[in-house]
Amino acid sequence: MAGPAPIDARIKKTYPATRDSPAFVLDLHLEAGDGVTALLGPSGAGKTLTLNCLAGFAKPEEGRILVRDELYFDAATKVNVPPDRRRCGYIFQDHALFPHMTVRQNLRFAADSARRRSKMQRRRRIQELLDEFELADLDARRPHELSGGQKQRAAIARALASDPKVLLLDEPTRGLDYRLRQSFYEYLRKAKAALDAPVVMVTHDAEECFELADVVFLIEEGKCRQSGPIAEVFKAPASVDLARSLGLYTLIEAEIAALDPGRDTSRIRTLNRELEGEVDGPYLRGHLLGDRGWLCIRRHEMRVVTANHREARNAMRLKPLAVTRSPRGMRVQFGRDFNVEMSEADYAEVRGERDLTVYVPPTAVSFLPL
């Protein structure tokens, strides 16, 4: 039987309404394992506030925060361990390196603050981190003399220098281009492999979740709307609102046309005149024939195929409304929020056809009730 999660945090933090903003309540239960846990949601959802409560920079009114069986906060018994004793490695959006210190001095400050090792061990550990993150030749530079990628590496190295019990990341790739993001992911994976500590990461980017996370918490308006292993959560969002906010799905009004528990399948009929069709999907337990809701399709799994495609049962003949170029090739629009991307070579095979065939894999389908 699995043991307790390394991080078990029940947090309630309230901000009253002001002249410029409505009241806000963060009220969630976060259980984070040894891997990478992502907090995904829109701006203002309470993601960064959650990190600040874990780190001790914000104090909840109610709740309890337990990390590796150490009590960081308990409102009932008035326990509130100060931030400098929580051993949280925190990588901020702007990296927050001390501007008056060199790279080596930044690492030394973090290592000396933790005092988990002897002076000789700390010195050796700092050098190891400088070498590992390709900072040895930059150790005498101050933050303003570093590039964006170099600041990233220095921020990770400084967070690790304190031998943290938990690593917290607040949108660490915000504002970075693709190349720097990929570089950061590589160094973070390297750090995680050498770190015996859970990682909690704030992001508003679903693709970043797939790059790094094992588990995801979908946060909206201070509450967790859905959580679990990343593949399970993104396979079937819990509500239409979540599906829309993630921006990864095509949603079409639909009804259940058939249910076959023996074959573990269902048949879903669309109710949109522009997007008429039926598709097979997994068996919808707890639903009845005629139930209405939304056909939810993972957009990246749909594809345009030739008219004689053998999987005819899940092929919808649709009229394209517009065709535009995209970073992945061509984007074909069939209706509002119904787009399919394809390569230029594949589009060349169907160019000029009045109607196109869109294939929807049964595994890409879910059904969301009204």
C-alpha positions in Angstrom: 0.0 0.0 0.0 1.3 3.4 -0.9 2.5 5.6 1.9 1.5 9.2 2.6 2.3 11.8 0.0 5.5 13.8 0.5 3.5 17.0 0.5 0.0 17.1 2.1 -1.3 20.6 2.3 -4.8 21.8 3.1 -4.9 25.5 2.6 -7.5 28.2 3.1 -6.4 31.8 2.5 -8.9 34.7 2.1 -8.5 38.1 0.7 -11.5 40.5 1.3 -12.9 42.6 -1.5 -11.4 46.0 -2.1 -12.4 48.9 -4.3 -10.4 47.5 -7.2 -10.9 43.8 -6.8 -13.4 41.2 -5.7 -13.0 38.9 -2.7 -10.8 35.9 -3.3 -10.6 32.6 -1.4 -8.0 29.9 -2.0 -9.4 26.7 -0.6 -7.7 23.5 -1.8 -6.1 20.2 -0.8 -2.8 19.5 -2.5 -1.2 16.1 -2.3 2.1 16.0 -4.2 4.2 12.9 -4.8 7.9 12.5 -5.5 7.6 13.4 -9.1 6.7 16.8 -10.7 3.2 18.2 -9.8 1.9 20.9 -12.0 -0.6 23.6 -10.9 -2.3 24.6 -14.1 -4.8 27.4 -14.5 -5.4 30.9 -15.7 -3.9 34.0 -14.1 -5.4 34.9 -10.8 -6.5 31.3 -10.0 -4.3 31.1 -6.9 -1.4 29.0 -8.2 1.4 31.3 -7.0 -0.4 31.9 -3.7 -0.3 28.2 -3.2 3.4 28.1 -3.6 3.8 31.1 -1.3 1.8 29.3 1.4 4.1 26.2 1.0 7.2 28.3 1.3 5.9 30.4 4.2 5.7 33.7 2.4 1.9 33.7 2.9 0.0 32.5 6.0 -3.3 30.7 5.6 -6.2 31.3 8.0 -7.0 27.6 8.1 -5.3 24.4 7.2 -2.3 22.2 7.7 0.9 21.8 5.6 3.0 18.6 6.1 6.2 18.0 4.1 8.1 14.8 4.5 6.3 14.2 7.9 7.5 17.7 9.1 4.8 20.1 10.1 5.3 23.4 8.4 1.9 25.0 9.3 -1.1 24.1 11.4 -3.7 26.7 12.1 -5.3 24.6 14.9 -2.1 24.4 17.0 -0.6 27.7 15.8 2.4 26.1 14.2 4.0 28.3 11.5 7.6 27.4 10.6 9.4 30.5 9.2 10.5 30.4 5.5 14.2 30.1 6.2 13.6 26.9 8.1 11.3 25.2 5.6 14.1 24.2 3.1 12.1 25.2 0.1 14.1 25.8 -3.1 12.1 28.5 -4.9 12.7 29.5 -8.5 10.7 32.7 -9.2 9.4 34.0 -12.5 12.2 36.5 -12.7 14.8 34.1 -11.2 15.4 36.6 -8.2 19.2 36.2 -8.1 20.8 38.7 -5.7 22.0 41.5 -8.1 25.0 42.5 -6.0 26.4 39.0 -5.8 28.3 36.9 -8.3 26.9 33.5 -9.4 29.2 31.8 -7.0 28.2 34.1 -4.2 24.5 33.4 -4.9 25.1 29.7 -4.6 27.2 30.2 -1.5 24.5 32.2 0.2 22.0 29.5 -0.4 24.3 26.7 0.8 25.4 28.7 3.9 21.8 29.5 4.8 20.8 25.8 4.9 24.0 24.7 6.7 23.2 21.1 6.0 26.9 20.3 5.3 30.3 21.2 6.6 32.1 24.2 5.2 34.3 21.9 3.0 31.3 19.9 1.8 29.4 23.1 0.9 32.3 24.4 -1.1 32.6 21.1 -2.9 28.8 21.0 -3.6 28.9 24.6 -5.0 31.7 23.6 -7.4 29.7 20.5 -8.5 26.7 22.6 -9.3 28.7 25.2 -11.2 30.2 22.4 -13.3 26.9 20.5 -13.7 25.0 23.5 -14.9 27.8 24.9 -17.1 28.4 27.9 -14.9 32.0 27.4 -13.9 33.3 30.0 -16.4 30.6 32.4 -15.3 31.0 32.1 -11.6 32.4 35.7 -11.2 29.6 37.4 -13.2 26.7 39.2 -11.6 23.1 38.6 -12.8 23.1 41.7 -15.1 26.0 40.2 -17.0 24.2 36.9 -17.7 21.9 35.9 -20.6 18.4 34.7 -20.0 19.4 31.0 -20.2 22.4 31.6 -17.9 20.2 33.2 -15.3 17.9 30.1 -15.6 20.7 27.8 -14.9 22.0 29.9 -12.0 18.6 30.0 -10.4 18.2 26.2 -10.6 21.8 25.7 -9.2 21.1 28.2 -6.3 17.8 26.4 -5.4 19.7 23.0 -5.3 22.6 24.4 -3.3 20.3 24.6 -0.2 19.6 20.9 -0.3 15.8 21.5 -0.4 13.1 19.2 0.9 10.8 20.6 -1.9 11.5 22.5 -5.1 9.0 25.2 -6.1 8.9 26.7 -9.5 6.7 29.7 -10.4 6.3 29.9 -14.2 10.0 29.6 -14.7 9.9 29.8 -18.5 7.5 32.7 -18.8 8.7 35.1 -21.5 11.3 32.8 -22.8 11.6 31.7 -26.4 11.3 28.1 -27.6 15.0 27.3 -27.5 15.5 28.6 -23.9 12.4 26.8 -22.7 13.7 23.5 -24.1 17.1 24.2 -22.5 15.4 24.8 -19.2 13.4 21.6 -19.4 16.7 19.7 -20.0 18.4 21.2 -17.0 15.3 20.8 -14.8 15.1 17.1 -15.7 18.8 16.8 -14.8 18.2 18.5 -11.4 15.2 16.3 -10.7 17.2 13.1 -11.3 19.7 14.2 -8.7 17.2 15.6 -6.2 15.4 13.5 -3.6 12.5 16.0 -3.2 9.1 16.6 -4.8 8.7 19.4 -7.3 5.7 21.7 -7.5 5.5 23.8 -10.6 3.1 26.6 -11.5 2.2 27.1 -15.2 -0.5 28.3 -17.4 0.9 26.3 -20.4 -0.6 22.8 -21.0 2.3 21.8 -23.3 4.7 22.6 -20.4 2.7 20.1 -18.3 3.3 17.4 -20.8 7.0 18.2 -21.0 7.6 18.0 -17.2 4.7 16.9 -15.0 3.6 13.5 -13.7 0.5 14.8 -11.9 -1.6 17.9 -12.7 -4.0 20.0 -10.6 -6.4 22.2 -12.6 -6.9 25.3 -10.5 -9.7 27.9 -11.1 -10.9 30.6 -8.8 -9.0 29.3 -5.8 -10.2 25.7 -6.1 -9.0 22.5 -7.6 -11.4 21.5 -10.3 -9.7 18.2 -11.3 -6.5 16.4 -10.5 -4.7 13.2 -11.2 -2.0 11.6 -13.5 -1.5 14.0 -16.4 -2.6 11.5 -19.1 -5.9 10.7 -17.3 -6.8 14.3 -16.7 -6.1 15.5 -20.2 -7.9 12.4 -21.7 -11.2 13.4 -20.2 -11.6 16.9 -18.7 -14.2 16.9 -15.9 -16.4 19.8 -17.3 -17.1 21.9 -20.4 -15.6 24.9 -18.7 -12.3 23.1 -18.0 -12.2 21.8 -21.6 -12.7 25.3 -22.9 -10.1 26.9 -20.6 -7.4 24.3 -21.6 -8.0 25.0 -25.3 -7.0 21.5 -26.4 -10.4 20.2 -27.4 -13.2 20.5 -30.0 -16.6 20.7 -28.4 -19.8 19.9 -30.3 -23.4 19.7 -28.9 -24.4 16.1 -29.1 -26.6 13.3 -27.7 -26.0 9.6 -26.9 -27.3 7.5 -29.8 -26.2 4.0 -28.7 -24.7 2.2 -25.6 -23.1 -1.2 -25.8 -21.8 -2.4 -22.5 -20.8 -5.8 -24.0 -18.4 -4.2 -26.4 -17.6 -1.3 -24.0 -18.5 1.3 -26.6 -21.0 4.1 -27.2 -22.2 6.0 -30.2 -22.5 9.8 -30.0 -24.5 11.9 -32.5 -23.7 15.5 -33.1 -26.6 18.1 -33.0 -24.9 20.8 -35.0 -26.2 21.1 -38.6 -22.8 22.3 -39.9 -21.0 19.4 -38.2 -23.4 16.5 -38.6 -22.1 13.0 -37.9 -21.8 10.1 -35.5 -18.7 8.8 -33.8 -17.9 5.8 -31.6 -16.4 6.3 -28.2 -15.8 4.4 -24.9 -18.8 3.1 -23.0 -20.4 5.9 -21.1 -21.3 4.4 -17.7 -24.0 6.2 -15.8 -25.6 7.7 -18.9 -28.8 6.8 -20.8 -29.8 6.8 -24.4 -30.8 10.3 -25.5 -28.8 12.1 -22.9 -27.6 15.4 -24.3 -24.3 17.1 -23.7 -21.0 17.8 -25.5 -18.9 15.6 -27.7 -15.4 16.4 -26.5 -12.6 15.5 -29.0 -8.9 15.9 -28.4 -8.1 18.3 -31.2 -4.5 17.0 -32.0 -5.8 13.5 -32.7 -8.3 14.4 -35.4 -7.1 14.2 -39.0 -8.3 14.8 -42.5 -8.2 11.6 -44.6 -9.0 10.6 -48.1 -12.7 9.7 -48.8 -12.1 6.0 -49.0 -10.5 5.8 -45.5 -11.2 2.3 -44.1 -12.4 3.6 -40.7 -15.6 4.9 -42.2 -17.7 4.6 -39.0 -15.7 7.4 -37.3 -15.3 9.5 -40.4 -17.4 12.7 -40.8 -17.9 14.3 -44.2 -17.7 18.1 -43.6 -17.5 21.2 -45.7 -14.3 23.3 -45.1 -15.0 27.0 -44.4 -11.5 28.3 -44.6 -7.9 27.0 -45.0 -4.9 28.9 -43.5 -1.3 28.2 -42.9 -0.1 27.2 -39.4 3.3 26.4 -37.9 2.5 22.7 -38.4 1.4 23.1 -42.0 -2.2 23.9 -42.9 -5.2 24.5 -40.7 -8.6 23.6 -42.0 -11.6 25.2 -40.4 -14.9 23.4 -40.4 -16.9 25.4 -37.9 -16.5 27.6 -34.9 -13.6 26.2 -32.8 -13.5 23.1 -35.1 -10.1 23.2 -36.8 -7.9 20.3 -38.0 -4.2 20.7 -38.7 -2.4 18.7 -41.4 0.9 18.8 -43.2 1.1 20.6 -46.6 1.8 17.2 -48.3 -1.4 15.7 -46.9 -3.4 18.8 -47.8 -2.2 18.6 -51.4 -3.9 15.2 -51.7 -7.4 16.7 -50.9 -7.0 20.2 -52.1 -10.0 21.3 -54.2 -12.5 18.8 -52.8 -15.8 20.3 -51.8 -16.2 18.1 -48.8 -13.4 16.6 -46.7 -13.4 13.5 -44.4 -12.4 14.0 -40.8 -11.4 10.9 -38.9 -12.0 10.9 -35.1 -10.2 8.0 -33.3 -12.6 6.5 -30.7 -9.9 6.9 -28.0 -9.9 10.7 -28.6 -13.6 11.0 -27.6 -15.3 11.8 -24.3 -18.8 13.0 -23.4 -19.5 15.9 -21.1 -23.1 16.3 -19.8 -24.9 19.6 -19.9 
